[in-house]
């Protein structure tokens, strides 16, 4: 009999960011393959609410109300697999209202909102049978939020910490309270490395008796150890997010030093930056250092693409000054590729063996450059089999076995946990794909979210947006785009909202056109912000109805951010659209699951979109 397991994880791959939380997905897939555990992933889709909108409960609670309605009326809250994930690991994407701004996070609202959403899910799960475990990834916000789900179901809680910023969280009173609540309620608390475990002991002494060290799971079978044949003799490789905290400045400066001694060296960077501006910064720095022609900025790729890059390169380089683990480093070793890295904590101890590569002090580009040159010069001395053996303790099957043992140990200690038949208390019923209405008031944010959506799914979409001049940013292939720019502008004029106040002449002209405008603005609850929301809601609704997009069918509706939920609410109340359990991420998961069910060839196509290895911890 296998153990039902609910994995609570904000960091989890999705169609918008296939590298986010890949390490959690690797673990979930390994647990599923073990046959000893039946996992369900509960992840979150964030609906950002600005400060003013978040202060209005009638708006802020819409995502949770929408989820509760969908959980009651529909049977497809759980998809058989995530987009780009392994079939057999079901997932539910839960919409969460997320206030923007540091003050909201400092107040602990991110954890509180996740907890309320998980309580909605508990109503669905508790109707099943079985005794299981809840495993949250990160102590805050997910561990703190999962406490409520654990109490509701009567299942013990395990928390794994991956993050490098726990000390910062503990300095925030609300986050500290949430973190300590997770610590006190959890049956076990896992650190992914001894270094992180030491930091947790120092920050939270009461954690000691519950603390265990279980590493991230490395799917080493996806990587083939090879020798020098077929490798680029002077190519260096980095895989990961292109962020300053990952050591990008040090890495590029080191490569500039290396090129002075070895002009044929190239650096390949696989991954992406958090923003377009950040990406431009790295290109500009490479140009300033005079190495732009030797640095290749590649985007994220799937695991097969990463594995191919690992066996093509000569040396893997990682310059991060701080890591809680170091997944890409182990993947390189599993591929027979030596590593040059900084002493960043995590699994740096593995590289103490000089037969695997070199370790250098952090924040020292010249030391990094010298180590790269030495490693390139002795490249023929590295034994691929020896490099591979260093990774075997972290093999996914080994880690999954340790976790399954831990779950069984905890359940044996919990006689009050409800006994049952062992059947997983969730279903993965699929409903036919229909037309989809995407409400995205902010055209640029909507475009960014839809950019990675497969063309077949885009073709089913009608996108309702306020955009006008920025419509070109939406990806090609969308079935229909409805712009509400004119209708929203008309509503703003009707309500007496005309943009900047202007001079006396302009104010008199506006008064002549709409004498009631000033009175309406004064009488409006919520002031100008509420009037603008009203204009967006009514104007976008009018544009949609006049477009004929609703004629003859009732599409499913997904929303991009908090204002979009408010805009769509009248359409939902009128029965013009069908509310669904999640957003675009949930939609992509369901689409991927349907493709696998339809035909083996589609299954291979979806499998080819497997998530890239972009370490987050």
C-alpha positions in Angstrom: 0.0 0.0 0.0 1.5 3.4 -1.0 1.2 6.6 1.0 -0.9 9.5 -0.3 1.3 12.6 -0.3 0.3 16.3 -0.8 3.2 18.4 -1.9 2.7 22.1 -1.2 5.0 24.2 -3.3 4.9 27.7 -4.7 8.1 26.9 -6.6 7.0 24.4 -9.2 7.5 24.4 -13.0 4.7 25.8 -15.1 4.1 27.1 -18.6 5.2 30.5 -17.6 8.5 29.5 -16.0 9.5 25.8 -16.6 12.7 26.2 -14.5 10.9 27.4 -11.3 11.2 24.7 -8.6 12.4 22.0 -11.0 14.1 20.4 -8.0 10.6 19.9 -6.3 9.3 18.3 -9.5 12.3 16.0 -9.7 11.6 14.8 -6.2 7.8 14.4 -6.9 8.5 12.4 -10.0 11.1 10.1 -8.2 8.6 9.5 -5.4 5.9 8.6 -7.9 8.3 6.2 -9.7 9.2 4.5 -6.4 5.6 3.0 -6.2 5.7 3.7 -2.4 4.1 7.1 -2.6 1.2 8.7 -4.6 1.9 12.4 -4.8 -0.4 15.3 -5.5 1.2 18.7 -6.0 -0.7 21.7 -4.7 0.9 24.8 -6.2 -0.3 28.4 -6.5 -1.2 30.9 -9.2 -0.6 34.4 -7.9 -3.2 37.1 -8.7 -1.5 40.4 -7.9 -3.7 43.0 -6.2 -2.5 46.6 -5.8 -2.8 48.1 -2.3 -6.1 49.9 -3.0 -7.8 46.9 -4.5 -6.5 44.6 -1.8 -8.1 46.7 0.9 -11.6 46.0 -0.6 -12.8 42.5 0.6 -15.4 42.4 -2.1 -12.6 42.3 -4.7 -9.8 40.6 -2.7 -11.8 37.5 -1.9 -13.0 36.8 -5.5 -10.2 34.3 -6.4 -10.9 32.2 -3.4 -14.7 32.4 -4.0 -14.1 31.4 -7.6 -12.0 28.4 -6.5 -14.6 27.3 -4.0 -17.4 27.5 -6.7 -15.3 25.6 -9.2 -14.4 22.9 -6.7 -18.1 22.4 -6.0 -19.3 22.6 -9.6 -16.5 20.9 -11.5 -14.4 17.8 -11.3 -11.2 18.9 -12.9 -9.5 20.9 -10.2 -6.7 18.3 -10.3 -4.8 17.7 -13.6 -3.1 14.3 -14.2 0.2 16.1 -14.8 1.8 19.5 -15.0 2.7 21.1 -18.3 6.2 19.7 -19.2 6.0 17.3 -16.2 5.9 13.5 -15.9 2.5 11.8 -16.4 1.3 10.2 -13.2 2.2 13.2 -10.9 -1.2 15.0 -10.6 -1.3 18.8 -9.8 -3.7 21.4 -8.8 -3.0 25.1 -9.3 -4.7 27.2 -6.7 -5.4 30.9 -7.4 -4.1 33.1 -4.5 -4.7 36.8 -4.1 -1.3 38.4 -3.6 -1.1 42.0 -2.4 1.8 43.9 -4.0 4.3 45.9 -2.0 6.6 45.1 0.9 4.2 46.1 3.6 1.7 43.3 2.7 4.5 40.7 2.7 5.8 42.0 6.0 2.3 41.5 7.5 2.4 37.8 6.5 -0.5 38.0 4.1 1.3 35.8 1.5 1.2 32.9 4.0 -2.3 33.7 5.3 -3.8 33.8 1.8 -2.2 30.4 0.9 -3.5 28.9 4.1 -7.1 30.0 3.2 -6.8 28.6 -0.3 -5.5 25.3 1.0 -8.4 25.1 3.4 -10.7 25.3 0.3 -8.8 22.4 -1.2 -9.1 20.4 2.1 -12.9 20.3 1.6 -12.3 18.4 -1.6 -9.7 16.1 -0.2 -11.4 15.2 3.0 -14.2 13.5 1.2 -11.7 10.7 0.2 -10.1 8.1 2.3 -6.5 7.2 3.2 -3.9 8.3 5.6 -1.2 10.4 4.2 1.5 13.1 4.7 1.7 16.7 3.7 5.2 17.9 2.5 5.7 21.6 2.1 8.7 23.1 0.4 10.2 26.2 2.2 9.3 27.0 5.8 7.7 30.2 4.8 5.3 30.9 3.2 4.4 27.3 2.2 5.2 25.5 5.4 3.4 28.1 7.5 0.4 27.9 5.1 0.3 24.1 5.2 -0.2 24.0 8.9 -3.9 24.7 8.4 -4.2 21.9 5.8 -2.4 19.5 8.1 -4.8 20.2 11.0 -7.9 20.1 8.7 -7.0 16.6 7.3 -5.3 15.2 10.4 -2.2 14.4 8.3 1.3 15.0 9.7 3.4 17.8 8.1 7.0 17.6 6.8 8.8 20.8 5.7 11.9 21.0 3.4 13.8 24.2 3.4 15.7 25.2 0.2 15.9 28.9 0.6 19.0 31.0 1.3 17.1 33.9 2.9 15.7 32.3 6.1 17.7 34.7 8.3 16.1 37.6 6.5 12.7 36.2 7.0 13.4 35.7 10.7 14.0 39.4 11.1 10.4 40.2 9.9 8.0 39.7 12.9 5.0 38.3 10.9 7.2 36.0 8.8 9.0 34.8 12.0 5.7 33.9 13.6 4.6 32.0 10.6 8.0 30.2 10.3 8.0 29.2 13.9 4.4 27.9 13.6 5.6 25.6 10.8 8.6 24.5 12.9 6.4 23.7 15.9 3.7 21.9 14.0 6.0 19.9 11.7 6.8 16.3 12.5 10.1 16.6 10.6 12.0 19.6 9.2 14.4 18.9 6.3 17.4 20.9 5.1 18.8 20.1 1.7 22.5 20.3 2.9 24.5 20.3 6.0 25.5 23.9 5.5 21.8 24.9 5.5 21.1 22.7 8.5 23.8 24.5 10.5 22.3 27.9 9.6 18.8 26.7 10.6 20.1 25.4 13.9 21.7 28.8 14.6 18.6 30.7 13.7 16.0 28.4 15.3 17.6 26.3 18.1 14.2 24.6 18.9 14.4 23.0 15.5 17.2 20.6 16.5 15.2 17.5 17.5 13.2 17.6 14.2 15.9 18.5 11.8 17.1 16.0 9.2 19.3 16.5 6.1 18.0 15.0 2.9 19.5 16.3 -0.4 17.6 17.3 -3.5 17.0 14.5 -6.0 19.2 14.4 -9.1 17.8 12.3 -12.0 21.2 11.0 -13.0 19.8 8.6 -15.5 18.9 11.7 -17.7 22.7 12.4 -18.0 25.3 10.2 -19.7 28.9 10.4 -18.6 31.2 10.8 -21.7 34.8 11.4 -22.4 36.5 14.0 -24.5 35.1 12.8 -27.9 32.6 15.2 -29.3 33.2 17.9 -26.8 34.2 21.5 -27.6 37.8 21.7 -26.3 37.6 25.3 -25.1 33.9 25.7 -24.2 32.8 26.7 -20.7 29.2 26.2 -19.6 26.9 27.8 -17.0 23.3 26.7 -16.4 21.0 28.8 -14.2 19.2 32.1 -13.7 21.3 35.0 -14.8 21.3 37.0 -11.6 23.9 39.0 -9.8 23.5 36.7 -6.7 24.5 33.8 -9.0 27.9 35.4 -9.6 27.3 36.7 -13.1 29.7 39.7 -12.6 32.5 37.5 -11.2 31.9 34.9 -14.0 32.1 37.4 -16.9 35.2 39.1 -15.4 36.9 35.7 -15.0 36.2 34.8 -18.6 37.7 38.1 -19.7 40.9 37.1 -17.8 40.9 33.6 -19.3 40.6 35.0 -22.8 43.8 36.9 -22.4 45.6 33.6 -21.9 43.5 31.4 -24.1 41.8 33.4 -26.9 39.7 30.5 -28.2 37.6 30.0 -25.1 33.9 30.5 -25.2 31.3 30.7 -22.5 27.7 29.4 -23.0 25.0 30.6 -20.6 21.8 28.6 -20.6 18.9 30.2 -18.7 17.3 33.6 -18.4 17.3 36.8 -16.4 14.4 37.9 -14.2 13.7 41.0 -16.3 14.6 42.3 -19.8 16.6 45.1 -18.1 18.7 42.6 -16.2 19.4 40.6 -19.4 20.5 43.8 -21.1 22.9 44.5 -18.3 24.7 41.2 -18.8 25.0 41.8 -22.6 26.3 45.3 -21.9 28.9 44.1 -19.4 30.1 41.4 -21.8 30.6 44.2 -24.4 32.4 46.5 -21.9 34.8 43.7 -21.1 35.4 43.1 -24.8 34.2 39.5 -24.7 30.8 39.8 -26.4 31.9 37.7 -29.3 32.9 34.8 -27.0 29.8 34.7 -24.8 26.6 33.0 -26.0 23.4 33.9 -24.2 21.1 30.9 -24.7 17.5 30.8 -23.4 16.1 28.0 -21.2 16.0 24.6 -22.7 14.5 21.3 -21.6 16.4 18.6 -19.7 17.5 16.9 -22.9 18.9 20.1 -24.1 20.8 20.7 -20.8 22.1 17.1 -20.9 23.3 17.6 -24.5 25.1 20.9 -23.5 26.7 19.1 -20.5 28.4 16.5 -22.8 29.4 19.1 -25.4 31.3 21.4 -23.0 34.7 21.0 -21.5 34.2 22.6 -18.1 31.2 23.6 -16.1 31.6 26.9 -14.2 29.6 28.2 -11.3 30.5 31.4 -9.6 27.6 31.9 -7.1 28.9 33.1 -3.7 26.0 31.5 -1.8 24.1 28.3 -2.5 21.9 26.0 -0.3 22.5 23.1 -2.7 23.9 23.3 -6.3 21.9 21.1 -8.6 23.5 22.0 -11.9 26.9 21.2 -10.5 25.9 17.7 -9.8 24.3 17.3 -13.2 27.6 18.3 -14.8 29.4 15.7 -12.8 26.8 13.1 -13.7 27.6 14.0 -17.4 31.4 13.4 -16.9 32.1 17.1 -17.0 34.6 18.6 -14.5 33.5 21.6 -12.4 35.1 24.9 -11.4 33.0 26.5 -8.7 33.3 28.9 -5.7 33.0 27.8 -2.1 29.4 28.7 -1.8 28.2 26.2 0.8 25.6 23.7 -0.2 27.4 20.7 -1.7 30.7 22.4 -2.2 32.2 19.6 0.0 31.8 17.2 -3.0 34.3 19.2 -5.0 37.0 18.9 -2.4 38.2 16.0 -4.5 40.6 17.5 -7.0 39.8 14.7 -9.4 36.4 16.4 -9.9 37.6 20.0 -10.6 38.5 22.9 -8.4 37.0 25.1 -5.7 38.0 28.8 -5.3 37.1 31.6 -2.8 33.9 33.5 -3.6 34.0 36.9 -5.2 37.4 36.4 -6.6 37.3 36.6 -10.4 41.1 36.2 -10.8 41.2 33.0 -8.7 38.3 31.7 -10.7 40.1 32.4 -14.0 43.2 30.7 -12.9 41.3 27.6 -11.8 39.5 27.5 -15.2 42.8 27.7 -17.0 44.3 24.9 -14.9 41.2 22.7 -15.4 41.2 23.2 -19.2 44.9 22.3 -19.3 44.4 19.0 -17.5 41.0 18.3 -19.1 42.2 14.9 -20.5 43.0 13.7 -16.9 39.4 13.6 -15.7 37.7 10.1 -15.6 34.0 10.4 -16.5 33.1 7.3 -14.4 34.8 8.8 -11.3 32.9 12.1 -11.8 29.6 10.1 -12.1 30.2 8.1 -8.9 30.4 11.4 -6.9 26.8 12.0 -7.7 25.3 8.6 -6.9 24.4 9.4 -3.2 22.2 12.1 -4.7 20.4 9.9 -7.2 16.7 10.5 -7.4 15.8 6.9 -6.6 18.0 6.9 -3.5 16.6 10.2 -2.2 13.0 9.1 -2.9 13.6 5.9 -0.9 14.9 7.9 2.0 11.8 10.2 1.9 9.4 7.2 1.6 11.0 5.7 4.7 10.6 9.0 6.5 6.9 9.2 5.7 6.3 5.7 7.0 8.3 6.4 10.1 6.1 9.5 10.8 2.8 7.7 10.1 3.9 5.0 12.6 4.3 7.7 15.2 0.9 9.2 14.4 -1.8 6.8 15.6 -4.4 9.5 15.5 -3.9 9.8 11.7 -7.1 8.6 10.1 -6.7 5.1 8.8 -8.3 4.2 5.4 -8.2 2.0 2.4 -5.1 3.6 1.0 -6.9 5.1 -2.0 -5.7 8.6 -2.9 -8.4 11.1 -1.8 -8.4 13.0 -5.0 -9.6 12.5 -8.6 -8.1 13.6 -11.9 -11.3 13.8 -14.0 -10.8 15.6 -17.3 -13.5 17.8 -18.9 -13.4 18.5 -22.7 -11.4 21.5 -23.7 -13.7 24.4 -24.8 -13.2 27.9 -25.8 -11.3 30.0 -23.3 -11.6 33.7 -22.4 -8.5 35.2 -21.0 -9.2 38.5 -19.2 -5.9 40.5 -19.1 -6.4 44.2 -18.5 -2.6 44.8 -18.5 -1.6 43.9 -22.1 2.1 43.6 -21.4 1.7 41.3 -18.4 -0.8 39.2 -20.3 1.7 39.0 -23.2 4.5 37.9 -20.9 2.3 35.1 -19.4 1.0 33.8 -22.7 4.4 33.9 -24.5 5.2 30.3 -23.7 1.7 28.9 -24.2 1.6 26.3 -27.0 0.0 27.4 -30.3 -2.8 24.9 -30.2 -4.0 26.3 -26.8 -3.5 29.9 -28.0 -5.8 29.2 -30.9 -8.6 28.3 -28.5 -8.3 31.7 -26.7 -10.1 34.9 -26.9 -8.0 37.5 -25.1 -9.9 40.5 -23.7 -7.5 43.4 -22.9 -7.5 47.1 -22.6 -4.5 47.4 -24.9 -4.3 49.5 -28.0 -0.8 50.5 -29.0 0.8 47.6 -27.2 -1.4 44.8 -28.7 1.6 43.8 -30.9 3.3 42.4 -27.8 0.7 39.6 -27.6 2.1 36.4 -29.1 0.9 35.4 -32.6 -1.6 32.6 -32.9 -4.2 33.8 -30.4 -7.7 32.8 -31.7 -9.2 36.3 -31.2 -8.1 39.5 -29.5 -10.7 42.0 -28.2 -9.3 45.5 -27.4 -11.4 47.6 -25.0 -9.3 50.8 -25.2 -12.1 52.8 -26.9 -14.9 51.5 -24.6 -12.9 52.1 -21.4 -12.0 55.6 -22.5 -15.7 56.3 -23.2 -16.6 55.1 -19.7 -13.9 57.2 -18.1 -15.3 60.3 -19.9 -18.9 59.4 -18.8 -17.7 59.2 -15.2 -15.9 62.5 -15.4 -12.4 61.0 -15.2 -10.2 62.6 -17.8 -6.7 61.9 -16.8 -4.4 64.7 -15.6 -6.1 67.7 -14.1 -4.6 70.3 -16.5 -5.0 74.0 -16.5 -8.1 76.2 -15.9 -9.0 76.2 -19.6 -8.9 72.4 -19.8 -10.9 72.0 -16.6 -13.6 74.4 -17.9 -13.8 72.5 -21.2 -14.2 69.2 -19.3 -16.9 70.7 -17.1 -18.8 72.0 -20.1 -18.7 68.5 -21.7 -19.7 66.7 -18.4 -21.1 69.0 -15.7 -21.9 66.1 -13.4 -18.3 64.7 -13.5 -17.0 66.5 -10.4 -20.1 65.4 -8.4 -19.8 61.8 -9.5 -16.2 61.7 -8.5 -17.0 63.1 -5.0 -19.9 60.6 -4.5 -18.0 57.6 -5.7 -17.0 55.2 -2.9 -13.3 54.6 -3.2 -12.6 57.8 -5.1 -10.9 58.0 -8.4 -9.5 54.5 -8.1 -12.9 53.0 -7.8 -14.2 55.0 -10.8 -11.3 53.8 -12.9 -12.1 50.2 -11.9 -15.7 50.7 -12.7 -14.7 52.1 -16.1 -12.5 49.1 -16.8 -15.1 46.6 -15.7 -18.0 48.2 -17.7 -15.9 49.2 -20.7 -14.2 45.8 -21.1 -17.6 44.0 -20.6 -19.2 46.2 -23.3 -16.3 45.5 -25.7 -16.6 41.8 -25.2 -20.4 41.7 -25.7 -20.2 43.9 -28.8 -17.4 41.8 -30.3 -19.7 38.8 -30.6 -17.1 36.6 -28.9 -19.8 35.2 -26.6 -22.3 34.5 -29.3 -23.4 30.8 -29.3 -21.2 29.5 -26.5 -20.1 30.1 -22.9 -16.3 30.1 -22.7 -14.3 29.2 -19.6 -12.7 32.3 -18.1 -9.2 32.7 -16.6 -7.9 35.9 -15.2 -4.4 37.4 -15.1 -4.3 39.7 -12.1 -6.6 41.0 -9.3 -8.3 43.7 -11.3 -9.1 41.1 -14.0 -11.0 39.0 -11.4 -13.1 42.1 -10.6 -13.7 42.8 -14.4 -14.8 39.2 -15.0 -17.1 38.9 -11.9 -20.2 40.4 -13.6 -19.7 38.0 -16.5 -19.5 35.1 -14.1 -22.6 36.3 -12.1 -24.6 36.6 -15.4 -23.7 33.1 -16.5 -21.9 34.4 -19.6 -18.7 32.6 -18.8 -17.7 29.5 -16.8 -15.4 29.9 -13.8 -12.6 27.4 -13.6 -10.4 26.3 -10.7 -7.2 28.1 -11.8 -5.6 30.4 -14.3 -3.4 30.1 -17.3 -1.0 27.7 -15.5 -3.9 25.4 -14.6 -5.2 25.7 -18.2 -1.8 24.6 -19.6 -1.6 21.7 -17.2 -5.0 20.5 -18.3 -4.1 20.9 -22.0 -0.9 18.9 -21.6 -2.8 16.1 -19.8 -5.4 16.0 -22.6 -2.6 15.7 -25.3 -1.1 12.7 -23.4 -4.5 11.0 -23.2 -5.4 11.6 -26.9 -2.4 9.9 -28.5 1.1 8.6 -27.9 2.6 11.0 -30.5 1.1 13.9 -28.6 2.5 12.4 -25.4 6.0 12.5 -26.9 5.4 16.1 -28.0 4.5 17.2 -24.5 7.3 15.2 -23.0 9.7 17.0 -25.3 8.7 20.2 -23.5 10.0 18.9 -20.2 11.2 21.6 -17.9 14.8 22.9 -18.1 17.1 22.6 -15.2 17.3 26.1 -13.8 18.3 25.7 -10.1 16.4 28.1 -7.8 18.1 27.3 -4.5 
